[in-house]
Amino acid sequence: MPVEIKDIEAARELLAGVITRTPTLHDGRMSETIHANAWVKAECLQKSGSFKIRGAYNKISRLSDEEKQRGVITASAGNHAQGVGLAAKLHGIRATIVLPEFAPLTKIMATRALGAEVIMHGQSFDEAVAYSRGLGEERGLTYVHAFDDDHVIAGQGTIGFEIAEDLPNANVIVVPIGGGGVCSGVAIAAKHLLPGVKVYGVQAKNVASMRVSIEAGEPIEVPHQSTIADGIAIKRPAERTLNIIREYVDEIVEVTEEEIAAAIYHLAQNTRLVVEGAGAAGAAALLAGRIKVASDDTVCSVLCGGNIDGNLLARVIEQVLVRNGRYIILRILVPDRPGSLAGMLKIVAEEHANVIEVYHQRAIWLAPLGSVGIEVILEVRDAEHGEQVHQRLTDAGYYAEHVKGDW
């Protein structure tokens, strides 16, 4: 039987007191950008760092004593691993998790910290699933799929109930899609609770299998490409979620890596939320104009998770700052004598630019004898301010090249 609203209601009762009822927060800057009333559902603040505990706990709670005693196994891109690990820990049972070999380190360590056995196998989520299936049969473990399961979908659907309670006027809900579990559950709940609501699914363009599968009428496997939205990098959806999304989701759109990065930065800067690439995909679609909204729309984007590696977060923020003109790179020739660097930096300071990094390049540039090359990264207010700094250095007699490009 397909998932029904009563299944989601039952999951909600079961999860009461177990999960965090995450806040629905107004995003003023996004509202200004998209010219609509924009909100975000902060599942990045959920226990285990994502919505996955909802479905995992609902599923594991409904296993028989014999199934629990055998222990559970799953494969995951990372967040489901932590959801299953936490749910298993709360039930006092063993969990074995297979993660792709290139899963983010932060998700690997967090899963192990919950007491789960972690096995690294495969180049993608789909390869990890295939291996975990065989290992589960070999060890006699109970399988808890990340999205191809009615109890898991029902658990994820409880997010839709909370959105409907917090935003009874919501008429646009945007949900990231990997395998489609959370989008399926939220769409079922939203369509029953919010008359006239439109539900949009969002995939990373680099691994976008759902829309082509819907067009083909069956699950289609797409090539795997690298993406910062690793949590939704699913090459092939399930028949179960494909059918639900075909019925309940109004449209599926895709976002680029640059758009996802810009959304991560936006959420950190403007909503003070740390959100991973997969979790930010819905916000990315709105900010990039992939979803058309009207001025009287009340829009809610589900921020599915916040388990982003700190190094990746730093790189994303730095790249967006460069793209937005907040960081500029200048290559400057200065006389090779004491005080020349100080004089150049004095001009930078007078223009109220902040020095991030400075490199002396004596040999690499083949600078003229008597000169030295300086490469400097500056923080400026905006692109116009950057050009002012560049022009001031040029007017002072320095050869200064503004390095531009796709960094």
Secondary structure, DSSP 8 states (H G I E B T S, - for coil): ----HHHHHHHHHHHTTTS----EEE-HHHHHHHTSEEEEEEGGGSGGGBTHHHHHHHHHHTS-HHHHHH-EEEE-SSHHHHHHHHHHHHHT--EEEEE-TT--HHHHHHHHHTT-EEEE--SSHHHHHHHHHHHHHHHT-EE--SSSSHHHHHHHHHHHHHHHHH-TT--EEEEE-SSSHHHHHHHHHHHHHSTT-EEEEEEEGGG--HHHHHHHTS---------S-GGG--SS--HHHHHHHHHH--EEEEE-HHHHHHHHHHIIIII-----HHHHHHHHHHHTT-S---TT-EEEEEE-B----HHHHHHHHHHHHHHTTSEEEEEEEEESSTTHHHHHHHHHHHTT-EEEEEEEESSTT---TTEEEEEEEEE-SSHHHHHHHHHHHHHTT-EEEEE-S--
